[in-house]
């Protein structure tokens, strides 16, 4: 898709007619050559914004895929970095990239001597409260709005007191933008697909809204702060085009 190394339209169609887990197993070998991988510009911006808040001990990349966020954690965490994902295929590619230093078209990641790759569902994380930082990039479209309370509660449960949950979120495009109609059309197609085909493939670009996110994070017990990522500019009304959400668990001695 968009590159000779990317998936063909037929391969994308087969993926779209699969479950989320199996679809990403199929896409995994070519995922890093698609536009679905989080751009390095966003990864780098989040890393720069988090650096003054660290260093951190142990970090978790939630829904890590092939590990685009693992390098961000490796630069911020001193103890260990862990990636968790539901797709065994994506994890296998991540492990291979770590050993090989990354495919030629992807900037090689920093060494990850204490990296772990764990297969698991973000809605039922297989960890205790052992992390100081959790990050996630580009995965929230796979969760329905009604799943956010449980998802955020899971993240809260694996963070140590004072731990942070950080992720970027972009401002929605205006109705005058072609991207607005493209995303609206994509979500409409996915809703029709899921109404007539099983298993469902959950991926909705417009369902993860900042106001809802802030409210559900607060309900889960987080203290929420927003940070502008100035690298991506500002809209005409002065609001940033891209923000980093940082949700923090209360420190020891404070009530939840």
C-alpha positions in Angstrom: 0.0 0.0 0.0 1.6 3.2 -1.3 5.0 1.5 -1.5 6.2 -1.5 -3.4 7.0 -3.2 -0.1 3.5 -2.6 1.3 0.4 -4.8 1.2 -1.6 -5.2 -2.0 -5.3 -4.2 -2.1 -6.2 -7.9 -2.0 -4.2 -8.4 1.1 -5.8 -5.4 2.8 -9.3 -6.7 1.8 -8.5 -10.1 3.4 -7.3 -8.3 6.5 -10.4 -6.2 6.7 -12.6 -9.3 6.5 -10.8 -10.9 9.4 -10.9 -10.3 13.1 -8.6 -7.5 14.5 -6.2 -10.1 15.9 -6.0 -12.3 12.8 -6.0 -9.2 10.5 -2.9 -7.8 12.1 -1.3 -11.3 12.1 -1.7 -11.2 8.3 -0.6 -7.6 7.9 2.4 -7.8 10.3 5.2 -8.6 7.8 4.4 -5.5 5.8 2.9 -3.2 8.5 6.0 -1.0 8.8 5.6 -0.2 5.1 2.1 1.2 5.5 0.7 4.6 6.5 -0.8 2.9 9.6 2.5 2.9 11.4 2.9 6.0 13.7 5.2 8.5 12.0 8.6 9.1 13.5 7.7 12.8 13.8 5.0 12.0 16.3 7.1 9.4 18.2 10.0 11.9 18.5 7.7 14.7 19.6 6.2 12.7 22.4 9.6 11.5 23.5 10.9 15.1 23.7 7.8 16.2 25.6 8.2 13.3 28.1 11.9 13.7 28.7 11.7 16.5 31.3 9.2 14.4 33.3 11.7 11.5 33.6 13.8 9.5 33.9 11.4 6.6 34.5 12.0 3.1 35.8 9.9 0.6 33.8 7.9 1.4 30.7 5.0 -0.3 28.9 4.1 0.2 25.2 0.3 -0.5 25.2 -0.8 -2.2 21.9 2.8 -2.0 20.7 2.3 -3.6 17.3 5.7 -4.0 15.7 7.3 -1.8 18.4 7.3 1.7 17.0 7.0 3.1 20.6 9.5 0.8 22.1 12.4 3.1 21.1 10.6 6.0 22.8 10.5 4.1 26.0 14.1 2.9 25.7 15.3 6.5 25.7 13.2 7.4 28.8 13.3 4.3 31.0 16.2 3.0 33.0 15.0 -0.4 34.2 13.1 -2.2 31.4 10.7 -1.7 28.5 7.8 -4.0 27.7 5.5 -4.2 24.7 2.1 -5.8 24.9 -0.2 -6.6 21.9 -3.0 -9.0 21.1 -1.4 -10.0 17.7 1.3 -12.7 17.9 2.3 -11.8 14.3 3.0 -8.1 15.2 5.0 -9.2 18.2 7.0 -11.6 16.2 8.0 -8.8 13.7 8.8 -6.6 16.7 11.2 -9.2 18.2 12.8 -9.7 14.8 13.3 -6.0 14.3 14.9 -5.7 17.7 17.4 -8.5 16.9 18.1 -7.3 13.4 18.1 -3.6 14.0 15.1 -2.8 11.9 14.4 -3.1 8.1 16.2 -0.7 5.8 13.2 1.6 5.3 12.7 2.1 9.0 15.3 4.0 11.2 17.0 1.4 13.3 15.8 1.5 16.9 18.2 2.0 19.9 19.4 -1.1 21.6 16.8 -2.6 23.8 18.7 -5.0 26.1 15.9 -5.3 28.6 13.0 -5.4 26.3 10.1 -7.9 26.7 7.3 -8.7 24.2 4.1 -10.0 25.7 1.0 -11.2 24.0 -2.0 -9.9 25.9 -5.3 -8.0 25.6 -5.2 -4.4 26.7 -8.6 -4.9 28.3 -7.2 -7.6 30.6 -3.5 -6.7 31.1 -1.3 -9.6 32.5 0.7 -7.3 34.9 0.6 -5.9 38.4 1.4 -2.3 39.3 5.0 -2.5 38.1 5.3 0.4 35.5 6.2 4.0 35.8 5.3 5.0 32.3 2.7 3.6 29.8 2.6 5.0 26.3 0.4 4.1 23.3 0.4 5.2 19.7 -2.3 4.9 17.2 -4.3 2.0 18.8 -7.3 3.6 20.4 -9.5 3.4 17.2 -9.7 -0.4 18.0 -11.7 0.3 21.1 -15.4 1.2 21.2 -16.3 4.2 23.4 -18.0 1.9 25.9 -14.7 0.1 26.4 -12.7 3.1 27.5 -13.6 2.9 31.2 -12.4 -0.7 31.4 -9.3 0.1 29.3 -8.3 3.1 31.4 -8.9 1.1 34.6 -6.5 -1.6 33.3 -3.8 1.0 32.6 -4.3 2.5 36.1 -3.9 -0.9 37.6 -0.5 -1.6 36.1 1.0 1.8 37.1 2.9 2.5 40.2 1.9 5.4 42.4 2.8 8.6 40.5 3.1 6.7 37.3 2.1 8.3 34.0 0.0 7.2 31.0 0.9 9.3 27.9 -0.3 9.3 24.3 -0.7 11.8 21.4 -4.1 12.9 20.1 -4.7 15.0 17.1 -7.4 17.7 16.6 -10.2 16.4 14.4 -10.3 17.9 10.9 -12.8 20.6 10.1 -15.8 19.8 7.9 -14.2 21.9 5.2 -11.2 19.6 5.1 -11.1 16.6 2.7 -9.8 14.5 5.6 -13.0 15.1 7.5 -15.1 13.4 4.8 -12.5 10.7 4.2 -12.5 9.7 7.9 -16.3 10.0 8.1 -16.6 7.7 5.0 -14.1 5.2 6.4 -16.0 4.9 9.7 -19.3 4.6 7.8 -17.9 1.7 5.7 -16.6 0.0 8.8 -19.9 0.2 10.6 -21.7 -1.3 7.6 -19.0 -4.0 7.3 -19.4 -4.9 11.0 -23.2 -4.9 10.7 -23.2 -7.6 8.0 -20.0 -9.5 8.5 -18.5 -11.6 11.3 -16.1 -11.5 13.0 -16.1 -7.7 13.5 -13.0 -5.5 12.8 -13.1 -2.6 15.1 -11.3 0.5 13.7 -13.0 3.8 14.0 -11.0 7.0 13.4 -13.6 9.4 14.8 -14.7 7.7 18.0 -11.7 8.7 20.2 -12.7 12.3 21.3 -10.6 14.4 23.6 -13.5 15.4 25.8 -14.7 11.9 26.3 -11.1 10.7 27.0 -10.5 13.3 29.7 -13.7 12.5 31.4 -13.1 8.7 31.4 -9.5 9.1 32.5 -10.6 11.2 35.5 -13.3 8.6 36.4 -10.6 5.9 36.3 -8.7 7.9 39.0 -6.1 9.8 36.9 -5.1 13.4 37.1 -5.0 14.6 33.5 -2.8 17.3 31.9 -2.6 18.3 28.2 0.6 19.4 26.5 0.7 21.0 23.1 3.1 19.5 20.6 4.2 22.7 18.9 6.1 20.8 16.1 2.7 20.3 14.4 1.5 23.9 14.5 -1.8 25.5 15.6 -5.2 25.9 14.1 -6.7 29.3 13.3 -8.4 29.4 16.7 -5.0 29.0 18.4 -5.6 25.4 19.6 -2.8 22.9 18.9 -3.1 20.5 16.0 -1.6 17.8 18.1 -1.5 17.3 21.9 0.0 14.9 24.3 -2.3 13.6 27.0 -0.6 12.8 30.3 -2.7 11.0 32.9 -1.0 10.5 36.3 -1.9 8.2 39.1 -1.9 9.7 42.6 1.4 9.5 44.6 1.7 7.4 47.8 -0.2 9.0 50.6 -2.9 10.5 48.5 -6.4 9.1 48.0 -7.5 7.8 44.6 
